[in-house]
Amino acid sequence: MQIRVADRLSLWLRKTSALLAPERRRRLASNAPIDSADRLIYRLKHWPRLRSVSKTAGIYRALSMMSNRPVNRRWILSNSGMAASEVDGLLRRLVAEGAVEVIDSTQFEPHT
């Protein structure tokens, strides 16, 4: 019996995701203080123009999620596989191009 390529890829993806899930949860649940940059939330308004060197899986992953829901810098760092300097450069380019809406999350925190 032959296994189709799509079936193999699907199986590999499920196994890989299951292996990486505990590490991802650990990183997200860390008690690291929230940086002021992590208080900013980015929502993609339109797909940006990408240079050929910018067409990486990490950037596509971040942009795809930002087109579905707002995310902060910490989420991009944890889920894109990009280095902090790459994330910061991407966010600067997106803001300069007007491709993202920047929301300050402190406006949603309860007042005490």
GROMACS elastic network, one bead per residue, 0.5 to 0.9 nm:
[ bonds ]
;  ai    aj funct       b0    kb
    3     6     6  0.83868   500
    3     7     6  0.65268   500
    3     8     6  0.68058   500
    4     7     6  0.52325   500
    4     8     6  0.64288   500
    4     9     6  0.87805   500
    5     8     6  0.50956   500
    5     9     6  0.61712   500
    5    10     6  0.85275   500
    6     9     6  0.51221   500
    6    10     6  0.60648   500
    6    11     6  0.85909   500
    7    10     6  0.50561   500
    7    11     6  0.61582   500
    7    12     6  0.85670   500
    8    11     6  0.51316   500
    8    12     6  0.60917   500
    8    13     6  0.85406   500
    9    12     6  0.50259   500
    9    13     6  0.60332   500
    9    14     6  0.86059   500
   10    13     6  0.51249   500
   10    14     6  0.62749   500
   10    15     6  0.87272   500
   11    14     6  0.52236   500
   11    15     6  0.62870   500
   11    16     6  0.86095   500
   12    15     6  0.52007   500
   12    16     6  0.60286   500
   12    17     6  0.84692   500
   13    16     6  0.51235   500
   13    17     6  0.59339   500
   13    18     6  0.84381   500
   14    17     6  0.52299   500
   14    18     6  0.61499   500
   14    19     6  0.86775   500
   15    18     6  0.51917   500
   15    19     6  0.62773   500
   15    20     6  0.87750   500
   16    19     6  0.51102   500
   16    20     6  0.62130   500
   16    21     6  0.85671   500
   17    20     6  0.51947   500
   17    21     6  0.59335   500
   18    21     6  0.53526   500
   18    22     6  0.77844   500
   19    22     6  0.69548   500
   19    23     6  0.80298   500
   20    23     6  0.54646   500
   20    24     6  0.62624   500
   20    25     6  0.87699   500
   21    24     6  0.51078   500
   21    25     6  0.61403   500
   21    26     6  0.85809   500
   22    25     6  0.51378   500
   22    26     6  0.61245   500
   22    27     6  0.86992   500
   23    26     6  0.50610   500
   23    27     6  0.62699   500
   23    28     6  0.86712   500
   24    27     6  0.52143   500
   24    28     6  0.62051   500
   24    29     6  0.85300   500
   24    78     6  0.72334   500
   24    79     6  0.79404   500
   25    28     6  0.51373   500
   25    29     6  0.59335   500
   25    30     6  0.85232   500
   26    29     6  0.51674   500
   26    30     6  0.61461   500
   27    30     6  0.53557   500
   27    78     6  0.71761   500
   28    31     6  0.86299   500
   28    74     6  0.84873   500
   28    75     6  0.80604   500
   28    78     6  0.73025   500
   29    32     6  0.85375   500
   30    33     6  0.87331   500
   31    34     6  0.87062   500
   32    35     6  0.86190   500
   34    37     6  0.80945   500
   34    38     6  0.60983   500
   34    39     6  0.73187   500
   34    74     6  0.87680   500
   35    38     6  0.51627   500
   35    39     6  0.69338   500
   35    74     6  0.88348   500
   36    39     6  0.53019   500
   36    40     6  0.74279   500
   37    40     6  0.57151   500
   37    41     6  0.88422   500
   37    72     6  0.81205   500
   37    73     6  0.68260   500
   37    74     6  0.84623   500
   38    41     6  0.73782   500
   38    72     6  0.56105   500
   38    73     6  0.53396   500
   38    74     6  0.58194   500
   38    75     6  0.85973   500
   38   105     6  0.87778   500
   39    72     6  0.69938   500
   39    73     6  0.82963   500
   39   103     6  0.83548   500
   39   104     6  0.59874   500
   39   105     6  0.52830   500
   39   106     6  0.66223   500
   40    71     6  0.84439   500
   40    72     6  0.59177   500
   40    73     6  0.74114   500
   40   102     6  0.64426   500
   40   103     6  0.56007   500
   40   105     6  0.59010   500
   40   106     6  0.83524   500
   41    70     6  0.59397   500
   41    71     6  0.52821   500
   41    73     6  0.73790   500
   41   101     6  0.80577   500
   41   102     6  0.56865   500
   41   104     6  0.62854   500
   41   105     6  0.65687   500
   42    66     6  0.68481   500
   42    69     6  0.85943   500
   42    70     6  0.52350   500
   42    71     6  0.54070   500
   42    72     6  0.59561   500
   42    73     6  0.80410   500
   42    91     6  0.84158   500
   42   100     6  0.60181   500
   42   101     6  0.57238   500
   42   103     6  0.64020   500
   43    65     6  0.88934   500
   43    66     6  0.52356   500
   43    67     6  0.65429   500
   43    68     6  0.81530   500
   43    69     6  0.64129   500
   43    71     6  0.66973   500
   43    72     6  0.88886   500
   43    99     6  0.85078   500
   43   100     6  0.52963   500
   43   101     6  0.51320   500
   43   102     6  0.66825   500
   43   103     6  0.80146   500
   44    47     6  0.70663   500
   44    48     6  0.87596   500
   44    63     6  0.71459   500
   44    64     6  0.87172   500
   44    65     6  0.87184   500
   44    66     6  0.51895   500
   44    68     6  0.81178   500
   44    69     6  0.81438   500
   44    70     6  0.74764   500
   44    94     6  0.84961   500
   44    99     6  0.59312   500
   44   101     6  0.63543   500
   44   102     6  0.89856   500
   45    48     6  0.89435   500
   45    66     6  0.87898   500
   45    67     6  0.73127   500
   45    98     6  0.79113   500
   45    99     6  0.52900   500
   45   100     6  0.50922   500
   45   101     6  0.63911   500
   46    67     6  0.78812   500
   46    98     6  0.84374   500
   46    99     6  0.52813   500
   46   100     6  0.72037   500
   47    50     6  0.87979   500
   47    63     6  0.77315   500
   47    67     6  0.80886   500
   47    99     6  0.66639   500
   47   100     6  0.89492   500
   48    63     6  0.88401   500
   48    93     6  0.89012   500
   48    94     6  0.69680   500
   48    97     6  0.74298   500
   48    98     6  0.86487   500
   48    99     6  0.58998   500
   48   100     6  0.89479   500
   49    97     6  0.87189   500
   50    53     6  0.79726   500
   50    54     6  0.57827   500
   50    55     6  0.64995   500
   51    54     6  0.51766   500
   51    55     6  0.67766   500
   52    55     6  0.54358   500
   52    56     6  0.86709   500
   53    56     6  0.74183   500
   54    59     6  0.70566   500
   54    60     6  0.89462   500
   54    90     6  0.87502   500
   55    58     6  0.84402   500
   55    59     6  0.66439   500
   55    60     6  0.69446   500
   56    59     6  0.53579   500
   56    60     6  0.62215   500
   56    61     6  0.85305   500
   57    60     6  0.50905   500
   57    61     6  0.59406   500
   57    62     6  0.85831   500
   57    80     6  0.77706   500
   57    81     6  0.85536   500
   58    61     6  0.50488   500
   58    62     6  0.62134   500
   58    63     6  0.86064   500
   58    76     6  0.87361   500
   58    79     6  0.80697   500
   58    81     6  0.57152   500
   58    82     6  0.59168   500
   59    62     6  0.51312   500
   59    63     6  0.60677   500
   59    64     6  0.83801   500
   59    80     6  0.69044   500
   59    81     6  0.89085   500
   59    82     6  0.77673   500
   59    87     6  0.84457   500
   59    90     6  0.79346   500
   60    63     6  0.51328   500
   60    64     6  0.58705   500
   60    65     6  0.85379   500
   60    80     6  0.85011   500
   61    64     6  0.51802   500
   61    65     6  0.62981   500
   61    66     6  0.85922   500
   61    76     6  0.86944   500
   61    79     6  0.80077   500
   61    80     6  0.60405   500
   62    65     6  0.53267   500
   62    66     6  0.60833   500
   62    67     6  0.86327   500
   62    71     6  0.86903   500
   62    75     6  0.88345   500
   62    76     6  0.60081   500
   62    79     6  0.77269   500
   62    80     6  0.59646   500
   63    67     6  0.61078   500
   63    68     6  0.87611   500
   64    67     6  0.52218   500
   64    68     6  0.66667   500
   64    69     6  0.89543   500
   65    68     6  0.51337   500
   65    69     6  0.61090   500
   65    70     6  0.76760   500
   65    71     6  0.75872   500
   66    69     6  0.52266   500
   66    70     6  0.53902   500
   66    71     6  0.61231   500
   66   100     6  0.85962   500
   67    70     6  0.75685   500
   70   101     6  0.88273   500
   70   103     6  0.87409   500
   71    74     6  0.81867   500
   71    75     6  0.61927   500
   71    76     6  0.71493   500
   72    75     6  0.54361   500
   72    76     6  0.65671   500
   72    77     6  0.88824   500
   73    76     6  0.51281   500
   73    77     6  0.62042   500
   73    78     6  0.86383   500
   73    84     6  0.88758   500
   73    87     6  0.73627   500
   73    88     6  0.80950   500
   73    91     6  0.84058   500
   74    77     6  0.50955   500
   74    78     6  0.61254   500
   74    79     6  0.85929   500
   75    78     6  0.50958   500
   75    79     6  0.60125   500
   75    80     6  0.81054   500
   76    79     6  0.53324   500
   76    80     6  0.54414   500
   76    81     6  0.81343   500
   76    82     6  0.78437   500
   76    87     6  0.71175   500
   77    80     6  0.58514   500
   77    81     6  0.66006   500
   77    82     6  0.61624   500
   77    83     6  0.69258   500
   77    84     6  0.65100   500
   77    87     6  0.68180   500
   78    81     6  0.68571   500
   78    82     6  0.83452   500
   79    82     6  0.81549   500
   80    83     6  0.86879   500
   80    87     6  0.87607   500
   82    85     6  0.81471   500
   82    86     6  0.59855   500
   82    87     6  0.63178   500
   83    86     6  0.51914   500
   83    87     6  0.63396   500
   83    88     6  0.87044   500
   84    87     6  0.51066   500
   84    88     6  0.61293   500
   84    89     6  0.85455   500
   85    88     6  0.51029   500
   85    89     6  0.60879   500
   85    90     6  0.85581   500
   86    89     6  0.50869   500
   86    90     6  0.60867   500
   86    91     6  0.85804   500
   87    90     6  0.50876   500
   87    91     6  0.61364   500
   87    92     6  0.85834   500
   88    91     6  0.51623   500
   88    92     6  0.61448   500
   88    93     6  0.86438   500
   89    92     6  0.51230   500
   89    93     6  0.62173   500
   89    94     6  0.86233   500
   90    93     6  0.51689   500
   90    94     6  0.61423   500
   90    95     6  0.86243   500
   91    94     6  0.50598   500
   91    95     6  0.60938   500
   91    96     6  0.84841   500
   91   100     6  0.85210   500
   92    95     6  0.52354   500
   92    96     6  0.60493   500
   92    97     6  0.85287   500
   93    96     6  0.51007   500
   93    97     6  0.60455   500
   93    98     6  0.84898   500
   93    99     6  0.85071   500
   94    97     6  0.51691   500
   94    98     6  0.60896   500
   94    99     6  0.51098   500
   94   100     6  0.59216   500
   95    98     6  0.50105   500
   95    99     6  0.61702   500
   95   100     6  0.58331   500
   95   101     6  0.77577   500
   95   102     6  0.78332   500
   96    99     6  0.77654   500
   96   100     6  0.89478   500
   97   100     6  0.80621   500
   98   101     6  0.75204   500
  103   106     6  0.88980   500
  103   107     6  0.86929   500
  104   107     6  0.62777   500
  104   108     6  0.82518   500
  105   108     6  0.55144   500
  105   109     6  0.70642   500
  106   109     6  0.52128   500
  106   110     6  0.86091   500
  107   110     6  0.82397   500
  108   111     6  0.88747   500
